[in-house]
């Protein structure tokens, strides 16, 4: 696996910015395992307030309550699932009144998460005019490597979905 740098994330962040500006639409983010890297890649774009509405890191139960926004999350919903990534993307879009939302969740390592998912396993989602999801499996237990890989996958999925 190629090592991902913040420069790689910023490059895709700029592509998202171009697509959003072209369509005069906005985006919001709810991430967990990537720890803020997705939000940072978007905010790193000069003039990001043109398209970026806001974001959150849903890493704890307190974060899940904010994500719920006063509405109950589906019973039995757990992190590191496609369903959770979809909820994150759609709720970020709704909470920040954006046209598009990105969701990201997974197990970064170095060990399995509390649900038993192995390091490097995760899901990303994009919600807007169309919706898409992608399952991740990096095959590494390196936490930082996985955080960057998850962030890059989420950003790439978003640019592909927005420009489709």
N, C-alpha and C positions, 0 to 999 in steps of 0.2 A: 504494500500500500504506500502510495506517495505521501510524504509528509505535507500536511496542509499548514499554511501560514496565515497570519491575519491579512496579509496582502492578497492572498487568494480569496478570502472572504470579502474583502473590500472591492475587489474586481467584480465579483458577482453582485454585490450590493449596488455598485454603480449601474450594472445592467438592469437591475430591478428598478432603480431610480429613473432611468431613461424610459423604461416601459410604462411606469406609473405616470410620469410626467406627460408622456405622449398621449395617454388616455385620460389625463386629468383626473386620476383616481388616487386613492390613498390605501395605506396598509397599516396593520397592527400585528403584534407578535405576542405569543404566549409560548415560552420555552421552559424546559426544565433541565435536562441533563447537559445541555450546551452552556448553561450558566450565564447567559447574557451575551454570548458571542454573536448571535443572530441580530439582536437589537444593536449591538455595537457596530456591526458591519453596515447597518442601514444609517445609523446616526453619523458615521464617519464620512458619509457623502456630504459635500458642501451644499448647504441649502436644504438639508433633509426635511425641514419643517414644511416644505412644499408637498410632501407625500407621506411622511411618517407621522402617524397619529399617537403612537405610544406602545408600550410593551410591558411585559411582566415576566418574572421568573417564578414559575410554580414548582417549588422544590419541597415545600412543607405542607402540612394540613392547613396552616394559616393561608398559604398561597392558594390552596384549593378553594377555600371559602371566598376569597376575592374573585377567583375565576368563576365561581358559581354565581356571583353577582346577585345574591338574594334568591336565586332559584335553585331548587334541588338538582344536584347532578344525578344521572341515572344510577339506580341501585346497583351495587357490585362493580361499579366502574373503578378500574385500577390503572395505575401508571404503566408505561412501557407497552401500551396496546394501541392498535390502530384506532379504536373507538376513542381513547383518551386524546390522541393527537388531533382527531377530527373535532372533538369538543373544544380543545384548546384553540384551534384555528377559528372555529365559528364564534366562540365566545369572545376572543380577542377582537374580532371584526365587530361584533355587536357592542361590546363594552366601550370601545374607542370610537364607535360610529365611523368605521372605515369601510372601504369597498372590498378589501381583501384582508385575509387573516392567515398567519402562519402558525402552525402548532408543531411542537417537537417534544418527544419524550423517549426515554430509554435508560439503559444501564451502561454507565461509562467505565465502571471498574474501580479498583483492580479486581474486585470480586463480584459475584452475582448480586443483584438487587434483592430486596426483601421478598419479592415474588418468585425468585428463582431464575429470572432471566439472566443469561450469561453476559459478561462484559462485552460491549460492542453491539448488543442487540437493541434496536429501537425502531421508532416510527416517526415519520414527518408527514405533515398534511398542509395543504393550501386550500383555502375556502374563499370563494368569490363568485364571479359570473359563471365559473365552472369549478369543480372540485377535484383534487387529486391526493393520493397518498402513496407512500413509498416505505417499504420495510428495509431496515438496515441490518447488516451483520458484518462487522469489520474484521472479525477473527483476531482481535488483539485485546489484551486486558490493560493496555496503557490508557489511563484516564484522560490525560491531556490530548493524546492522539484521537481518542474517541469523541471528546468534546468538539474538537475542530472538525472532525469528519461528519458528525451529526449536524453541526451548524452549516457546513458547506452543502450537505445534501438538502437541508431545508431551503436554503437560499436558491440552489439550482432548481429544485422542484417548483419554487415560487416563480422564478423567471420563466420557466418552461410553461407553466400553467397560465400565467398572465399574458404571455405572448402567443399562446396557441390560438 
